[in-house]
Amino acid sequence: MKTLKKWALRVDSFFENFALFALAGMTIIVIIQVFTRKLFNFVFFWSEEVTLLLMVWCSFMGIAIGFREKLHIAMDSLTNLFSDRFNRFWDKFIAFCILGFGAFLVINGWNFTVDQFPNTLPATGLTNSLYYIVMPITGLMICVYSILTILGIETKRHEGLEEELPR
């Protein structure tokens, strides 16, 4: 079990670091693009496509990380009126709904990826499926986090990310 947890943390860290590098790469490419356009009246032919690709990947990885850290929108004002027993049931129900969403992303993301494989991006010539392959990956990550939540295993890796509201 310890080996499985260690392996899962490595995979999880890889995707989190990939999202951070995608965000940094996107920022650097846009800065270079703005400077070269303003100073030299020149734009790299690939910069817009690569930036958009990195934005899509960073966004979808952020969705999965948000589910892992439980940063999705929650309205506690209504659930605070109910008992702890009901809220535990409700949390499991929400986890099953999130699992269904993850499965939806896996299935439909894979279909989009396969459908778009023959098409290519005009500037880089890369396959258009690169935009969509992140969907099943994100869906798989969400499914894993949901199953861990259902089993009662804590998935949060970072503390202090949630916003504290004034009382």
C-alpha positions as CSV (number, residue, x, y, z in Angstrom):
1,M,0.0,0.0,0.0
2,K,2.9,2.3,0.8
3,T,4.4,1.8,-2.7
4,L,1.0,2.5,-4.3
5,K,0.7,5.7,-2.4
6,K,4.2,6.7,-3.3
7,W,3.6,6.0,-7.0
8,A,0.3,7.9,-6.9
9,L,2.0,10.9,-5.3
10,R,4.6,10.9,-8.1
11,V,2.0,10.8,-10.8
12,D,0.0,13.5,-9.1
13,S,3.2,15.7,-8.6
14,F,4.1,15.2,-12.3
15,F,0.7,16.6,-13.4
16,E,0.8,19.4,-10.9
17,N,4.3,20.4,-12.1
18,F,3.3,20.1,-15.7
19,A,0.4,22.5,-15.1
20,L,2.9,25.0,-13.5
21,F,5.3,24.6,-16.3
22,A,2.5,25.1,-18.8
23,L,1.5,28.3,-17.1
24,A,5.1,29.6,-17.0
25,G,5.7,28.6,-20.6
26,M,2.5,30.3,-21.7
27,T,3.5,33.5,-19.9
28,I,7.0,33.5,-21.4
29,I,5.7,32.9,-24.9
30,V,3.2,35.7,-24.7
31,I,5.8,38.1,-23.3
32,I,8.2,37.2,-26.1
33,Q,5.4,37.5,-28.7
34,V,4.4,41.0,-27.5
35,F,8.0,42.3,-27.4
36,T,8.8,40.9,-30.9
37,R,5.6,42.3,-32.3
38,K,6.0,45.7,-30.8
39,L,9.8,46.1,-31.3
40,F,10.5,44.1,-34.5
41,N,7.1,43.9,-36.1
42,F,7.6,40.1,-36.1
43,V,5.6,37.2,-34.6
44,F,6.7,33.6,-34.4
45,F,4.3,31.6,-36.5
46,W,3.8,29.0,-33.8
47,S,3.3,31.2,-30.7
48,E,-0.5,31.5,-30.8
49,E,-1.1,27.8,-31.3
50,V,1.3,26.7,-28.6
51,T,0.0,29.3,-26.2
52,L,-3.6,28.2,-26.7
53,L,-2.5,24.5,-26.3
54,L,-0.7,25.3,-23.0
55,M,-3.7,27.3,-21.8
56,V,-6.1,24.3,-22.5
57,W,-3.7,21.9,-20.7
58,C,-3.1,24.2,-17.8
59,S,-6.9,24.8,-17.4
60,F,-7.8,21.1,-17.4
61,M,-5.0,20.2,-15.1
62,G,-6.2,23.0,-12.8
63,I,-9.7,21.5,-12.8
64,A,-8.4,18.1,-11.6
65,I,-6.1,19.8,-9.0
66,G,-9.1,21.9,-7.8
67,F,-11.1,18.7,-7.3
68,R,-8.2,17.1,-5.4
69,E,-7.9,20.2,-3.1
70,K,-11.7,20.5,-2.8
71,L,-11.6,24.0,-4.1
72,H,-14.9,23.6,-6.1
73,I,-17.8,25.8,-5.2
74,A,-19.6,24.8,-2.0
75,M,-22.5,26.4,-0.3
76,D,-22.4,25.5,3.4
77,S,-25.2,27.8,4.5
78,L,-27.8,25.2,3.6
79,T,-25.9,22.1,4.6
80,N,-25.1,23.6,8.0
81,L,-28.8,23.3,8.9
82,F,-28.6,19.5,8.6
83,S,-27.1,16.8,10.9
84,D,-23.5,15.5,10.5
85,R,-24.9,12.2,9.4
86,F,-26.8,13.8,6.5
87,N,-23.8,15.8,5.6
88,R,-21.6,12.7,5.4
89,F,-24.2,11.1,3.1
90,W,-24.4,14.3,1.1
91,D,-20.6,14.4,0.7
92,K,-20.6,10.8,-0.6
93,F,-23.4,11.7,-3.0
94,I,-21.4,14.7,-4.3
95,A,-18.3,12.4,-4.7
96,F,-20.3,10.0,-6.8
97,C,-21.6,12.9,-9.0
98,I,-18.0,14.1,-9.4
99,L,-17.0,10.5,-10.3
100,G,-19.7,10.6,-13.0
101,F,-18.3,13.9,-14.3
102,G,-14.9,12.4,-14.4
103,A,-16.2,9.3,-16.3
104,F,-18.0,11.7,-18.7
105,L,-14.7,13.5,-19.4
106,V,-12.8,10.2,-20.0
107,I,-15.4,8.8,-22.4
108,N,-16.2,12.0,-24.4
109,G,-12.6,13.3,-24.2
110,W,-11.3,10.1,-25.7
111,N,-14.0,10.3,-28.5
112,F,-13.0,13.9,-29.3
113,T,-9.3,13.0,-29.3
114,V,-9.9,10.1,-31.7
115,D,-12.2,12.2,-33.9
116,Q,-9.6,15.1,-34.2
117,F,-6.5,13.0,-34.7
118,P,-6.5,13.3,-38.6
119,N,-6.9,17.1,-38.4
120,T,-3.8,19.2,-38.0
121,L,-3.1,22.7,-36.6
122,P,-2.4,25.1,-39.4
123,A,0.8,26.8,-38.1
124,T,2.6,23.9,-36.4
125,G,1.2,20.9,-38.3
126,L,0.6,19.1,-35.0
127,T,-2.4,16.9,-34.6
128,N,-5.5,18.7,-33.4
129,S,-6.1,15.9,-30.9
130,L,-3.5,17.5,-28.7
131,Y,-6.2,19.9,-27.5
132,Y,-8.5,17.1,-26.5
133,I,-6.2,14.4,-25.1
134,V,-6.0,16.3,-21.8
135,M,-9.8,15.7,-21.3
136,P,-9.5,11.9,-20.6
137,I,-6.4,12.5,-18.5
138,T,-8.2,15.1,-16.4
139,G,-11.3,12.8,-16.2
140,L,-9.1,9.9,-15.0
141,M,-7.5,12.1,-12.3
142,I,-11.0,13.3,-11.2
143,C,-12.2,9.7,-11.0
144,V,-9.2,8.6,-8.9
145,Y,-9.7,11.6,-6.5
146,S,-13.5,10.8,-6.3
147,I,-12.9,7.2,-5.5
148,L,-10.4,8.1,-2.8
149,T,-12.9,10.6,-1.3
150,I,-15.6,7.9,-1.4
151,L,-13.2,5.5,0.5
152,G,-12.5,8.2,3.0
153,I,-8.9,8.9,2.0
154,E,-7.9,12.5,2.2
155,T,-6.6,13.9,-1.2
156,K,-5.7,17.4,-0.2
157,R,-1.9,18.0,-0.5
158,H,-1.8,21.8,0.2
159,E,-3.1,23.5,3.3
160,G,-4.5,27.0,3.5
161,L,-5.8,27.3,-0.1
162,E,-9.4,27.7,0.9
163,E,-10.7,31.2,1.4
164,E,-11.7,32.1,5.0
165,L,-14.8,34.3,5.1
166,P,-15.1,36.9,7.8
167,R,-17.5,36.0,10.6
